[in-house]
Amino acid sequence: MKRKPKYVLNTTLMCELMKNVGLPDSKVTEDVFNEFANIMDDAPNLSYRCLGSMLMQAASIGSLKIIKFLVEKMSTFERGDSNSAVHMINPPVMGEIIDTCIKQDDIESMEYLIQVAIKVTATGGFKYNTGRLFNLHLCSTKILTHLFDKGYITVDDPKDNIVSFLVDGACQYGKLDIIRLVHQRCTTPAQLRRHLPSLYYINLATGDNFHEVLTYLFEGDGNGGEPSPFKRAEVKFDLDRMLRSIYLFIVSLIDWVDDWSILSRDRICVPTG
């Protein structure tokens, strides 16, 4: 009589096993994991929830090989089944999996999953908006360059503000490399104007003393380099008014800090007498 296995290979155990792939002194390789996955309960017809959890874990360890195995061997996706588990993964979950690849700076896995999403849309599944599949604020310049090169994002669409929002966020947090990358993609003054940070975010950059960002925006590269992006964008603005606005913002910030300091001091004062 056959003995029942002591453990059932479920999603939780497989995700734990996956965490050991590639670790020093670990005997768990990508091939070993794939062999175990083949004998899971319900393999090769995992539920979309199980498949989504395992794809998330595979993305977190940067394993394109396991991601491909899960999509192509652990579901009926490659058979053209529009009801496959891959088709049932909703856009927010797929976006989170892709964002996990982005956090790992894993271009190959990210690109593979974007192509999977495109195929899902083309075969009757969820209607993915490719430009909304990823959080641009998580992207390195390497990832952004790839997204621009593939045409997933562009500076040429006046109706789409996703890249403009990226520039605002980069200004707020002092990410000059991101701002430069976007501006390098702008080939006309009109494109550049749409991708200049708004005054509100320039104020925030001023408050956090991101002087390199401010120097680039208003003075350019200097030393014979490119002029200010405001100048290249042919923006006509009242510099005195802008500087006054920034000055008032700084004053209000100082006043807020002073008020908070007084309030905090009052809270910790111990009455005497």
DRENPA-3360 file (N, C-alpha, C; in nm, 2 decimals, always signed):
BEGIN
1 = MKRKPKYV = +0.08/-0.12/+0.00/+0.00/+0.00/+0.00/+0.09/+0.12/+0.00 ~ +0.05/+0.22/-0.09/+0.13/+0.34/-0.10/+0.11/+0.42/+0.03 ~ +0.22/+0.48/+0.08/+0.22/+0.57/+0.19/+0.19/+0.71/+0.14 ~ +0.10/+0.78/+0.21/+0.07/+0.92/+0.18/+0.19/+1.01/+0.21 ~ +0.22/+1.10/+0.13/+0.33/+1.19/+0.17/+0.30/+1.27/+0.30 ~ +0.40/+1.29/+0.37/+0.39/+1.36/+0.50/+0.34/+1.50/+0.48 ~ +0.39/+1.57/+0.38/+0.35/+1.71/+0.35/+0.29/+1.72/+0.22 ~ +0.19/+1.81/+0.21/+0.13/+1.84/+0.08/+0.20/+1.97/+0.03;
9 = LNTTLMCE = +0.24/+1.97/-0.09/+0.31/+2.09/-0.15/+0.21/+2.19/-0.19 ~ +0.18/+2.28/-0.10/+0.09/+2.39/-0.13/+0.17/+2.52/-0.16 ~ +0.09/+2.63/-0.19/+0.15/+2.75/-0.23/+0.24/+2.81/-0.12 ~ +0.20/+2.80/+0.01/+0.28/+2.85/+0.12/+0.42/+2.79/+0.12 ~ +0.42/+2.65/+0.12/+0.54/+2.58/+0.13/+0.63/+2.61/+0.00 ~ +0.57/+2.62/-0.11/+0.65/+2.65/-0.23/+0.71/+2.79/-0.23 ~ +0.64/+2.88/-0.17/+0.69/+3.02/-0.16/+0.81/+3.02/-0.06 ~ +0.80/+2.94/+0.04/+0.91/+2.93/+0.14/+1.03/+2.87/+0.08;
17 = LMKNVGLP = +1.00/+2.76/-0.01/+1.11/+2.70/-0.08/+1.18/+2.79/-0.17 ~ +1.10/+2.87/-0.24/+1.15/+2.97/-0.34/+1.25/+3.07/-0.27 ~ +1.22/+3.10/-0.15/+1.31/+3.20/-0.08/+1.45/+3.15/-0.06 ~ +1.47/+3.02/-0.08/+1.61/+2.96/-0.06/+1.68/+2.95/-0.19 ~ +1.62/+2.98/-0.30/+1.68/+2.97/-0.43/+1.80/+3.07/-0.44 ~ +1.92/+3.02/-0.47/+2.03/+3.11/-0.49/+2.10/+3.15/-0.36 ~ +2.05/+3.11/-0.24/+2.12/+3.15/-0.12/+2.25/+3.07/-0.10 ~ +2.35/+3.13/-0.03/+2.48/+3.06/-0.01/+2.45/+2.92/+0.06;
25 = DSKVTEDV = +2.51/+2.82/+0.02/+2.50/+2.68/+0.07/+2.37/+2.62/+0.06 ~ +2.28/+2.68/-0.02/+2.14/+2.63/-0.04/+2.15/+2.53/-0.15 ~ +2.08/+2.42/-0.14/+2.07/+2.32/-0.24/+1.95/+2.34/-0.34 ~ +1.88/+2.44/-0.30/+1.76/+2.47/-0.38/+1.80/+2.56/-0.50 ~ +1.79/+2.51/-0.62/+1.82/+2.59/-0.74/+1.68/+2.61/-0.81 ~ +1.69/+2.69/-0.92/+1.57/+2.71/-0.99/+1.51/+2.58/-1.05 ~ +1.60/+2.50/-1.10/+1.56/+2.37/-1.15/+1.50/+2.28/-1.04 ~ +1.55/+2.28/-0.93/+1.50/+2.20/-0.82/+1.36/+2.25/-0.78;
33 = FNEFANIM = +1.34/+2.38/-0.77/+1.21/+2.43/-0.74/+1.11/+2.39/-0.85 ~ +1.15/+2.40/-0.98/+1.06/+2.37/-1.08/+1.01/+2.22/-1.08 ~ +1.11/+2.13/-1.04/+1.08/+1.99/-1.02/+0.97/+1.97/-0.91 ~ +0.99/+2.04/-0.80/+0.89/+2.03/-0.69/+0.76/+2.09/-0.74 ~ +0.76/+2.20/-0.81/+0.63/+2.26/-0.85/+0.55/+2.17/-0.94 ~ +0.62/+2.08/-1.02/+0.55/+1.99/-1.10/+0.47/+1.89/-1.03 ~ +0.50/+1.86/-0.90/+0.43/+1.76/-0.83/+0.34/+1.82/-0.72 ~ +0.31/+1.95/-0.73/+0.22/+2.02/-0.64/+0.08/+1.97/-0.67;
41 = DDAPNLSY = +0.00/+1.98/-0.56/-0.15/+1.95/-0.58/-0.20/+2.05/-0.68 ~ -0.28/+2.01/-0.77/-0.35/+2.09/-0.87/-0.25/+2.13/-0.99 ~ -0.12/+2.10/-0.98/-0.04/+2.13/-1.09/-0.08/+2.04/-1.21 ~ -0.08/+2.09/-1.33/-0.04/+2.23/-1.37/-0.16/+2.33/-1.38 ~ -0.26/+2.31/-1.30/-0.38/+2.40/-1.31/-0.40/+2.47/-1.18 ~ -0.30/+2.55/-1.14/-0.31/+2.63/-1.01/-0.42/+2.73/-1.02 ~ -0.48/+2.77/-0.91/-0.57/+2.88/-0.91/-0.50/+3.01/-0.93 ~ -0.57/+3.11/-0.97/-0.51/+3.24/-1.00/-0.45/+3.30/-0.88;
49 = RCLGSMLM = -0.51/+3.27/-0.76/-0.46/+3.33/-0.64/-0.32/+3.26/-0.60 ~ -0.31/+3.13/-0.62/-0.19/+3.06/-0.59/-0.08/+3.10/-0.69 ~ -0.12/+3.11/-0.82/-0.02/+3.15/-0.92/+0.03/+3.29/-0.89 ~ -0.06/+3.38/-0.86/-0.02/+3.52/-0.83/+0.07/+3.53/-0.71 ~ +0.05/+3.45/-0.61/+0.14/+3.45/-0.49/+0.28/+3.40/-0.53 ~ +0.28/+3.30/-0.61/+0.41/+3.24/-0.65/+0.49/+3.33/-0.74 ~ +0.41/+3.40/-0.83/+0.48/+3.49/-0.92/+0.54/+3.61/-0.84 ~ +0.47/+3.65/-0.74/+0.52/+3.76/-0.66/+0.65/+3.72/-0.59;
57 = QAASIGSL = +0.65/+3.60/-0.54/+0.77/+3.56/-0.47/+0.89/+3.54/-0.57 ~ +0.86/+3.49/-0.69/+0.96/+3.47/-0.79/+1.01/+3.60/-0.84 ~ +0.93/+3.71/-0.85/+0.97/+3.84/-0.88/+1.06/+3.90/-0.77 ~ +1.03/+3.87/-0.65/+1.11/+3.92/-0.54/+1.25/+3.87/-0.53 ~ +1.27/+3.75/-0.59/+1.41/+3.69/-0.59/+1.48/+3.71/-0.73 ~ +1.40/+3.78/-0.82/+1.46/+3.81/-0.95/+1.49/+3.69/-1.04 ~ +1.39/+3.59/-1.03/+1.41/+3.47/-1.11/+1.32/+3.47/-1.23 ~ +1.37/+3.51/-1.35/+1.30/+3.50/-1.47/+1.26/+3.36/-1.51;
65 = KIIKFLVE = +1.36/+3.27/-1.48/+1.34/+3.13/-1.51/+1.21/+3.07/-1.44 ~ +1.20/+3.10/-1.31/+1.08/+3.05/-1.24/+0.96/+3.12/-1.28 ~ +0.96/+3.25/-1.31/+0.85/+3.32/-1.36/+0.80/+3.26/-1.49 ~ +0.89/+3.23/-1.58/+0.85/+3.17/-1.71/+0.78/+3.03/-1.68 ~ +0.85/+2.96/-1.60/+0.80/+2.82/-1.57/+0.65/+2.83/-1.51 ~ +0.63/+2.92/-1.42/+0.50/+2.93/-1.36/+0.39/+2.97/-1.46 ~ +0.43/+3.07/-1.55/+0.33/+3.11/-1.65/+0.30/+3.01/-1.75 ~ +0.41/+2.94/-1.80/+0.40/+2.86/-1.92/+0.37/+2.71/-1.88;
73 = KMSTFERG = +0.41/+2.67/-1.76/+0.39/+2.52/-1.73/+0.29/+2.50/-1.62 ~ +0.26/+2.60/-1.54/+0.17/+2.58/-1.42/+0.04/+2.64/-1.45 ~ +0.01/+2.68/-1.57/-0.13/+2.72/-1.61/-0.15/+2.68/-1.76 ~ -0.27/+2.71/-1.80/-0.30/+2.67/-1.94/-0.28/+2.80/-2.04 ~ -0.21/+2.89/-1.99/-0.19/+3.02/-2.06/-0.13/+2.99/-2.20 ~ -0.03/+2.91/-2.21/+0.04/+2.89/-2.34/-0.04/+2.81/-2.44 ~ -0.15/+2.75/-2.39/-0.24/+2.67/-2.48/-0.34/+2.76/-2.54 ~ -0.34/+2.89/-2.51/-0.43/+2.99/-2.57/-0.57/+2.99/-2.50;
81 = DSNSAVHM = -0.57/+2.94/-2.37/-0.69/+2.93/-2.29/-0.72/+3.07/-2.23 ~ -0.83/+3.13/-2.28/-0.86/+3.26/-2.23/-0.92/+3.26/-2.08 ~ -0.93/+3.14/-2.03/-0.98/+3.13/-1.89/-0.86/+3.07/-1.80 ~ -0.74/+3.09/-1.85/-0.63/+3.04/-1.77/-0.61/+3.12/-1.64 ~ -0.54/+3.06/-1.55/-0.51/+3.13/-1.42/-0.44/+3.27/-1.44 ~ -0.36/+3.27/-1.55/-0.29/+3.40/-1.58/-0.39/+3.50/-1.62 ~ -0.49/+3.46/-1.70/-0.59/+3.56/-1.74/-0.67/+3.61/-1.62 ~ -0.68/+3.53/-1.52/-0.77/+3.57/-1.40/-0.70/+3.66/-1.30;
89 = INPPVMGE = -0.56/+3.68/-1.32/-0.49/+3.77/-1.23/-0.53/+3.91/-1.27 ~ -0.59/+3.99/-1.17/-0.64/+4.12/-1.20/-0.53/+4.22/-1.22 ~ -0.55/+4.33/-1.29/-0.45/+4.43/-1.31/-0.37/+4.49/-1.19 ~ -0.44/+4.52/-1.08/-0.37/+4.56/-0.96/-0.26/+4.46/-0.91 ~ -0.30/+4.33/-0.91/-0.20/+4.23/-0.87/-0.09/+4.21/-0.97 ~ -0.12/+4.21/-1.10/-0.02/+4.20/-1.20/+0.08/+4.33/-1.19 ~ +0.02/+4.44/-1.17/+0.10/+4.56/-1.15/+0.19/+4.55/-1.03 ~ +0.14/+4.49/-0.92/+0.23/+4.48/-0.80/+0.34/+4.38/-0.83;
97 = IIDTCIKQ = +0.32/+4.28/-0.91/+0.42/+4.18/-0.94/+0.53/+4.25/-1.03 ~ +0.48/+4.33/-1.12/+0.58/+4.40/-1.21/+0.65/+4.50/-1.13 ~ +0.59/+4.57/-1.04/+0.66/+4.67/-0.95/+0.77/+4.60/-0.87 ~ +0.74/+4.47/-0.83/+0.84/+4.40/-0.75/+0.96/+4.37/-0.84 ~ +0.94/+4.34/-0.97/+1.06/+4.33/-1.06/+1.13/+4.46/-1.07 ~ +1.06/+4.57/-1.08/+1.12/+4.70/-1.09/+1.21/+4.73/-0.97 ~ +1.16/+4.70/-0.85/+1.24/+4.72/-0.73/+1.37/+4.64/-0.73 ~ +1.37/+4.53/-0.80/+1.49/+4.45/-0.81/+1.57/+4.50/-0.93;
105 = DDIESMEY = +1.53/+4.60/-1.00/+1.60/+4.65/-1.12/+1.61/+4.53/-1.23 ~ +1.51/+4.45/-1.23/+1.51/+4.33/-1.31/+1.43/+4.36/-1.44 ~ +1.50/+4.41/-1.54/+1.44/+4.45/-1.67/+1.38/+4.33/-1.74 ~ +1.45/+4.22/-1.75/+1.41/+4.10/-1.82/+1.28/+4.05/-1.77 ~ +1.27/+4.03/-1.64/+1.14/+3.98/-1.58/+1.03/+4.08/-1.60 ~ +1.06/+4.20/-1.58/+0.95/+4.31/-1.60/+0.90/+4.30/-1.75 ~ +0.99/+4.30/-1.84/+0.95/+4.30/-1.98/+0.87/+4.17/-2.02 ~ +0.91/+4.06/-1.97/+0.84/+3.93/-1.99/+0.69/+3.95/-1.94;
113 = LIQVAIKV = +0.68/+4.00/-1.82/+0.54/+4.01/-1.76/+0.46/+4.12/-1.83 ~ +0.52/+4.22/-1.88/+0.45/+4.32/-1.96/+0.39/+4.25/-2.09 ~ +0.48/+4.17/-2.15/+0.43/+4.10/-2.27/+0.32/+4.00/-2.24 ~ +0.33/+3.94/-2.13/+0.22/+3.85/-2.08/+0.09/+3.93/-2.07 ~ +0.10/+4.05/-2.01/-0.02/+4.13/-1.99/-0.08/+4.17/-2.12 ~ +0.01/+4.21/-2.22/-0.04/+4.25/-2.35/-0.11/+4.13/-2.42 ~ -0.06/+4.01/-2.40/-0.12/+3.89/-2.46/-0.25/+3.86/-2.40 ~ -0.26/+3.88/-2.26/-0.39/+3.86/-2.19/-0.49/+3.95/-2.25;
121 = TATGGFKY = -0.46/+4.08/-2.27/-0.55/+4.17/-2.33/-0.60/+4.13/-2.47 ~ -0.50/+4.08/-2.55/-0.53/+4.04/-2.69/-0.61/+3.92/-2.70 ~ -0.62/+3.84/-2.59/-0.69/+3.71/-2.60/-0.81/+3.71/-2.51 ~ -0.87/+3.82/-2.48/-1.00/+3.83/-2.42/-1.00/+3.84/-2.27 ~ -0.88/+3.86/-2.21/-0.87/+3.88/-2.06/-0.89/+4.02/-2.02 ~ -0.83/+4.06/-1.91/-0.84/+4.20/-1.86/-0.78/+4.29/-1.96 ~ -0.84/+4.41/-1.97/-0.79/+4.51/-2.06/-0.68/+4.60/-1.99 ~ -0.56/+4.56/-2.01/-0.45/+4.63/-1.95/-0.41/+4.76/-2.02;
129 = NTGRLFNL = -0.39/+4.86/-1.94/-0.33/+4.99/-2.00/-0.18/+4.98/-1.97 ~ -0.11/+4.95/-2.07/+0.03/+4.92/-2.05/+0.11/+5.03/-1.98 ~ +0.07/+5.16/-2.00/+0.14/+5.27/-1.93/+0.11/+5.28/-1.79 ~ +0.00/+5.20/-1.74/-0.04/+5.21/-1.60/+0.00/+5.08/-1.53 ~ +0.08/+4.99/-1.59/+0.11/+4.87/-1.53/+0.22/+4.88/-1.43 ~ +0.28/+4.99/-1.42/+0.40/+5.01/-1.33/+0.40/+5.14/-1.26 ~ +0.46/+5.15/-1.15/+0.47/+5.27/-1.07/+0.60/+5.34/-1.11 ~ +0.60/+5.44/-1.19/+0.72/+5.51/-1.24/+0.81/+5.56/-1.13;
137 = HLCSTKIL = +0.75/+5.60/-1.02/+0.82/+5.65/-0.91/+0.92/+5.55/-0.84 ~ +0.90/+5.42/-0.87/+0.99/+5.32/-0.82/+1.11/+5.29/-0.92 ~ +1.10/+5.35/-1.04/+1.19/+5.31/-1.15/+1.33/+5.38/-1.13 ~ +1.43/+5.30/-1.16/+1.57/+5.36/-1.18/+1.58/+5.42/-1.32 ~ +1.69/+5.49/-1.34/+1.71/+5.54/-1.48/+1.72/+5.43/-1.58 ~ +1.77/+5.32/-1.54/+1.79/+5.21/-1.63/+1.65/+5.15/-1.67 ~ +1.56/+5.14/-1.57/+1.43/+5.09/-1.60/+1.35/+5.19/-1.69 ~ +1.36/+5.32/-1.65/+1.29/+5.42/-1.73/+1.34/+5.43/-1.87;
145 = THLFDKGY = +1.47/+5.42/-1.89/+1.53/+5.42/-2.03/+1.46/+5.31/-2.11 ~ +1.45/+5.19/-2.05/+1.39/+5.07/-2.12/+1.24/+5.10/-2.15 ~ +1.17/+5.16/-2.06/+1.03/+5.19/-2.08/+1.01/+5.29/-2.19 ~ +1.10/+5.39/-2.20/+1.09/+5.49/-2.31/+1.13/+5.43/-2.44 ~ +1.23/+5.35/-2.44/+1.28/+5.28/-2.56/+1.17/+5.19/-2.62 ~ +1.10/+5.12/-2.54/+0.99/+5.03/-2.59/+0.86/+5.10/-2.62 ~ +0.86/+5.23/-2.59/+0.74/+5.31/-2.62/+0.62/+5.29/-2.52 ~ +0.65/+5.23/-2.40/+0.55/+5.22/-2.30/+0.51/+5.35/-2.24;
153 = ITVDDPKD = +0.61/+5.44/-2.23/+0.58/+5.58/-2.18/+0.64/+5.67/-2.29 ~ +0.59/+5.79/-2.29/+0.64/+5.89/-2.39/+0.62/+6.03/-2.34 ~ +0.70/+6.12/-2.39/+0.68/+6.27/-2.36/+0.60/+6.34/-2.47 ~ +0.55/+6.26/-2.56/+0.49/+6.31/-2.68/+0.34/+6.32/-2.68 ~ +0.28/+6.27/-2.57/+0.13/+6.27/-2.56/+0.08/+6.38/-2.46 ~ +0.03/+6.49/-2.52/-0.02/+6.60/-2.43/-0.14/+6.56/-2.34 ~ -0.21/+6.45/-2.37/-0.32/+6.40/-2.29/-0.28/+6.31/-2.17 ~ -0.16/+6.27/-2.17/-0.11/+6.18/-2.07/-0.01/+6.25/-1.98;
161 = NIVSFLVD = -0.05/+6.26/-1.85/+0.04/+6.33/-1.75/+0.13/+6.24/-1.67 ~ +0.13/+6.11/-1.70/+0.21/+6.02/-1.61/+0.35/+6.06/-1.60 ~ +0.42/+6.10/-1.71/+0.56/+6.14/-1.70/+0.57/+6.27/-1.63 ~ +0.48/+6.36/-1.65/+0.48/+6.49/-1.59/+0.48/+6.47/-1.43 ~ +0.39/+6.38/-1.39/+0.38/+6.35/-1.25/+0.51/+6.30/-1.19 ~ +0.58/+6.21/-1.28/+0.71/+6.16/-1.24/+0.81/+6.27/-1.22 ~ +0.81/+6.37/-1.30/+0.91/+6.48/-1.29/+0.88/+6.56/-1.16 ~ +0.75/+6.58/-1.13/+0.71/+6.65/-1.01/+0.76/+6.58/-0.89;
169 = GACQYGKL = +0.74/+6.45/-0.88/+0.79/+6.37/-0.77/+0.94/+6.37/-0.76 ~ +1.01/+6.36/-0.88/+1.16/+6.36/-0.88/+1.21/+6.49/-0.83 ~ +1.14/+6.60/-0.86/+1.18/+6.73/-0.81/+1.16/+6.74/-0.66 ~ +1.05/+6.69/-0.61/+1.02/+6.69/-0.46/+1.13/+6.62/-0.38 ~ +1.17/+6.50/-0.44/+1.27/+6.42/-0.36/+1.41/+6.43/-0.41 ~ +1.44/+6.53/-0.49/+1.58/+6.56/-0.53/+1.64/+6.46/-0.62 ~ +1.56/+6.39/-0.71/+1.61/+6.29/-0.80/+1.65/+6.36/-0.93 ~ +1.76/+6.43/-0.93/+1.80/+6.50/-1.05/+1.82/+6.41/-1.17;
177 = DIIRLVHQ = +1.88/+6.29/-1.15/+1.90/+6.20/-1.26/+1.77/+6.17/-1.34 ~ +1.66/+6.15/-1.26/+1.53/+6.12/-1.33/+1.49/+6.24/-1.41 ~ +1.50/+6.36/-1.35/+1.46/+6.48/-1.43/+1.54/+6.50/-1.55 ~ +1.67/+6.48/-1.54/+1.75/+6.49/-1.66/+1.71/+6.39/-1.77 ~ +1.69/+6.27/-1.73/+1.65/+6.17/-1.82/+1.53/+6.20/-1.90 ~ +1.42/+6.25/-1.83/+1.30/+6.29/-1.90/+1.33/+6.41/-1.99 ~ +1.40/+6.51/-1.95/+1.43/+6.62/-2.03/+1.51/+6.59/-2.15 ~ +1.59/+6.49/-2.14/+1.67/+6.45/-2.26/+1.58/+6.38/-2.37;
185 = RCTTPAQL = +1.47/+6.34/-2.33/+1.37/+6.28/-2.42/+1.29/+6.38/-2.49 ~ +1.29/+6.50/-2.44/+1.21/+6.61/-2.50/+1.29/+6.68/-2.61 ~ +1.23/+6.68/-2.73/+1.30/+6.73/-2.84/+1.24/+6.86/-2.89 ~ +1.14/+6.91/-2.83/+1.08/+7.04/-2.87/+1.05/+7.12/-2.74 ~ +1.04/+7.25/-2.75/+1.01/+7.33/-2.64/+0.87/+7.30/-2.58 ~ +0.78/+7.26/-2.66/+0.64/+7.22/-2.61/+0.65/+7.10/-2.52 ~ +0.73/+7.00/-2.57/+0.74/+6.88/-2.48/+0.81/+6.91/-2.35 ~ +0.91/+6.99/-2.36/+0.98/+7.03/-2.24/+0.90/+7.11/-2.14;
193 = RRHLPSLY = +0.81/+7.20/-2.20/+0.72/+7.28/-2.11/+0.63/+7.19/-2.03 ~ +0.58/+7.08/-2.10/+0.49/+6.99/-2.03/+0.55/+6.91/-1.92 ~ +0.69/+6.91/-1.92/+0.76/+6.82/-1.83/+0.85/+6.90/-1.74 ~ +0.82/+7.03/-1.72/+0.89/+7.11/-1.62/+0.81/+7.09/-1.48 ~ +0.88/+7.08/-1.37/+0.81/+7.06/-1.24/+0.73/+7.19/-1.21 ~ +0.61/+7.17/-1.15/+0.53/+7.28/-1.11/+0.59/+7.36/-1.00 ~ +0.55/+7.48/-0.98/+0.60/+7.57/-0.88/+0.59/+7.51/-0.74 ~ +0.48/+7.44/-0.71/+0.46/+7.37/-0.58/+0.57/+7.28/-0.55;
201 = YINLATGD = +0.61/+7.20/-0.65/+0.72/+7.10/-0.62/+0.85/+7.16/-0.62 ~ +0.87/+7.27/-0.69/+0.99/+7.35/-0.68/+1.01/+7.41/-0.54 ~ +0.89/+7.45/-0.48/+0.89/+7.50/-0.35/+0.93/+7.39/-0.25 ~ +0.88/+7.27/-0.27/+0.92/+7.16/-0.18/+1.07/+7.13/-0.19 ~ +1.12/+7.13/-0.31/+1.26/+7.11/-0.33/+1.35/+7.21/-0.26 ~ +1.30/+7.34/-0.27/+1.36/+7.45/-0.20/+1.36/+7.42/-0.05 ~ +1.25/+7.38/+0.01/+1.24/+7.36/+0.15/+1.33/+7.25/+0.20 ~ +1.36/+7.15/+0.11/+1.45/+7.04/+0.15/+1.59/+7.06/+0.10;
209 = NFHEVLTY = +1.62/+7.18/+0.05/+1.75/+7.23/+0.01/+1.82/+7.13/-0.10 ~ +1.73/+7.10/-0.19/+1.79/+7.02/-0.31/+1.85/+7.12/-0.41 ~ +1.96/+7.17/-0.37/+2.02/+7.28/-0.45/+2.07/+7.23/-0.59 ~ +2.10/+7.11/-0.60/+2.15/+7.06/-0.73/+2.03/+7.06/-0.83 ~ +1.91/+7.02/-0.78/+1.79/+7.03/-0.87/+1.76/+7.17/-0.91 ~ +1.76/+7.26/-0.81/+1.73/+7.40/-0.83/+1.83/+7.47/-0.93 ~ +1.96/+7.44/-0.91/+2.06/+7.49/-0.99/+2.04/+7.45/-1.14 ~ +2.01/+7.32/-1.16/+1.99/+7.26/-1.29/+1.87/+7.33/-1.35;
217 = LFEGDGNG = +1.76/+7.35/-1.28/+1.64/+7.40/-1.33/+1.65/+7.55/-1.38 ~ +1.72/+7.63/-1.30/+1.73/+7.77/-1.32/+1.86/+7.82/-1.39 ~ +1.96/+7.74/-1.38/+2.09/+7.78/-1.43/+2.14/+7.69/-1.54 ~ +2.09/+7.57/-1.55/+2.14/+7.47/-1.65/+2.26/+7.40/-1.60 ~ +2.34/+7.34/-1.69/+2.45/+7.26/-1.65/+2.58/+7.35/-1.63 ~ +2.58/+7.47/-1.68/+2.70/+7.56/-1.66/+2.82/+7.50/-1.74 ~ +2.93/+7.58/-1.73/+3.05/+7.53/-1.79/+3.04/+7.50/-1.94 ~ +2.96/+7.58/-2.00/+2.94/+7.56/-2.15/+2.84/+7.45/-2.18;
225 = GEPSPFKR = +2.77/+7.39/-2.08/+2.67/+7.29/-2.10/+2.54/+7.35/-2.15 ~ +2.43/+7.27/-2.14/+2.30/+7.31/-2.18/+2.25/+7.42/-2.09 ~ +2.17/+7.51/-2.14/+2.11/+7.62/-2.06/+2.00/+7.56/-1.97 ~ +1.94/+7.64/-1.89/+1.83/+7.61/-1.81/+1.72/+7.54/-1.89 ~ +1.65/+7.44/-1.84/+1.54/+7.38/-1.91/+1.43/+7.48/-1.93 ~ +1.41/+7.57/-1.83/+1.31/+7.68/-1.85/+1.34/+7.76/-1.97 ~ +1.47/+7.79/-1.99/+1.51/+7.87/-2.11/+1.49/+7.79/-2.23 ~ +1.53/+7.66/-2.23/+1.52/+7.58/-2.35/+1.37/+7.56/-2.39;
233 = AEVKFDLD = +1.28/+7.56/-2.28/+1.14/+7.55/-2.31/+1.07/+7.68/-2.35 ~ +1.15/+7.78/-2.35/+1.11/+7.91/-2.40/+0.99/+7.96/-2.30 ~ +1.01/+7.94/-2.18/+0.91/+7.98/-2.08/+0.93/+8.13/-2.04 ~ +0.83/+8.20/-2.05/+0.83/+8.34/-2.01/+0.77/+8.35/-1.87 ~ +0.84/+8.39/-1.77/+0.79/+8.40/-1.64/+0.85/+8.52/-1.57 ~ +0.78/+8.56/-1.47/+0.83/+8.67/-1.38/+0.92/+8.62/-1.28 ~ +1.05/+8.63/-1.29/+1.15/+8.56/-1.20/+1.13/+8.62/-1.06 ~ +1.11/+8.75/-1.05/+1.09/+8.81/-0.92/+0.97/+8.76/-0.85;
241 = RMLRSIYL = +0.87/+8.74/-0.92/+0.75/+8.68/-0.86/+0.77/+8.54/-0.81 ~ +0.84/+8.46/-0.89/+0.87/+8.32/-0.86/+0.96/+8.32/-0.73 ~ +1.06/+8.40/-0.73/+1.15/+8.40/-0.62/+1.08/+8.44/-0.49 ~ +0.99/+8.54/-0.51/+0.91/+8.59/-0.40/+0.82/+8.48/-0.34 ~ +0.76/+8.40/-0.43/+0.68/+8.29/-0.39/+0.76/+8.18/-0.31 ~ +0.88/+8.15/-0.36/+0.97/+8.06/-0.29/+1.01/+8.11/-0.16 ~ +1.04/+8.24/-0.15/+1.08/+8.30/-0.02/+0.97/+8.29/+0.08 ~ +0.84/+8.32/+0.04/+0.73/+8.32/+0.13/+0.71/+8.17/+0.18;
249 = FIVSLIDW = +0.73/+8.08/+0.09/+0.72/+7.94/+0.13/+0.82/+7.90/+0.24 ~ +0.94/+7.94/+0.22/+1.05/+7.91/+0.31/+1.01/+7.98/+0.45 ~ +0.97/+8.11/+0.44/+0.93/+8.18/+0.57/+0.82/+8.10/+0.64 ~ +0.72/+8.06/+0.57/+0.61/+7.98/+0.63/+0.66/+7.85/+0.69 ~ +0.75/+7.79/+0.62/+0.81/+7.66/+0.67/+0.88/+7.68/+0.80 ~ +0.96/+7.79/+0.80/+1.04/+7.82/+0.93/+0.94/+7.85/+1.04 ~ +0.83/+7.93/+1.01/+0.73/+7.96/+1.11/+0.67/+7.84/+1.17 ~ +0.64/+7.74/+1.07/+0.58/+7.61/+1.12/+0.67/+7.54/+1.21;
257 = VDDWSILS = +0.80/+7.53/+1.17/+0.90/+7.46/+1.25/+0.91/+7.52/+1.39 ~ +0.91/+7.66/+1.39/+0.92/+7.73/+1.52/+0.80/+7.70/+1.61 ~ +0.68/+7.71/+1.55/+0.56/+7.68/+1.62/+0.56/+7.54/+1.68 ~ +0.60/+7.44/+1.59/+0.60/+7.30/+1.64/+0.70/+7.28/+1.75 ~ +0.82/+7.35/+1.74/+0.92/+7.34/+1.85/+0.86/+7.39/+1.98 ~ +0.79/+7.51/+1.98/+0.73/+7.56/+2.10/+0.63/+7.47/+2.15 ~ +0.54/+7.42/+2.06/+0.44/+7.32/+2.11/+0.50/+7.20/+2.17 ~ +0.60/+7.14/+2.11/+0.66/+7.02/+2.16/+0.73/+7.05/+2.30;
265 = RDRICVPT = +0.79/+7.17/+2.31/+0.85/+7.21/+2.44/+0.75/+7.22/+2.55 ~ +0.64/+7.28/+2.51/+0.53/+7.30/+2.61/+0.48/+7.16/+2.66 ~ +0.47/+7.07/+2.56/+0.42/+6.94/+2.60/+0.50/+6.86/+2.70 ~ +0.63/+6.89/+2.69/+0.72/+6.81/+2.78/+0.76/+6.89/+2.91 ~ +0.71/+7.01/+2.92/+0.74/+7.09/+3.04/+0.67/+7.03/+3.16 ~ +0.74/+7.02/+3.27/+0.68/+6.97/+3.39/+0.66/+7.08/+3.49 ~ +0.53/+7.11/+3.52/+0.51/+7.23/+3.61/+0.58/+7.21/+3.75 ~ +0.63/+7.32/+3.80/+0.69/+7.32/+3.93/+0.62/+7.40/+4.03;
273 = G = +0.65/+7.39/+4.16/+0.59/+7.47/+4.26/+0.48/+7.39/+4.33;
% end
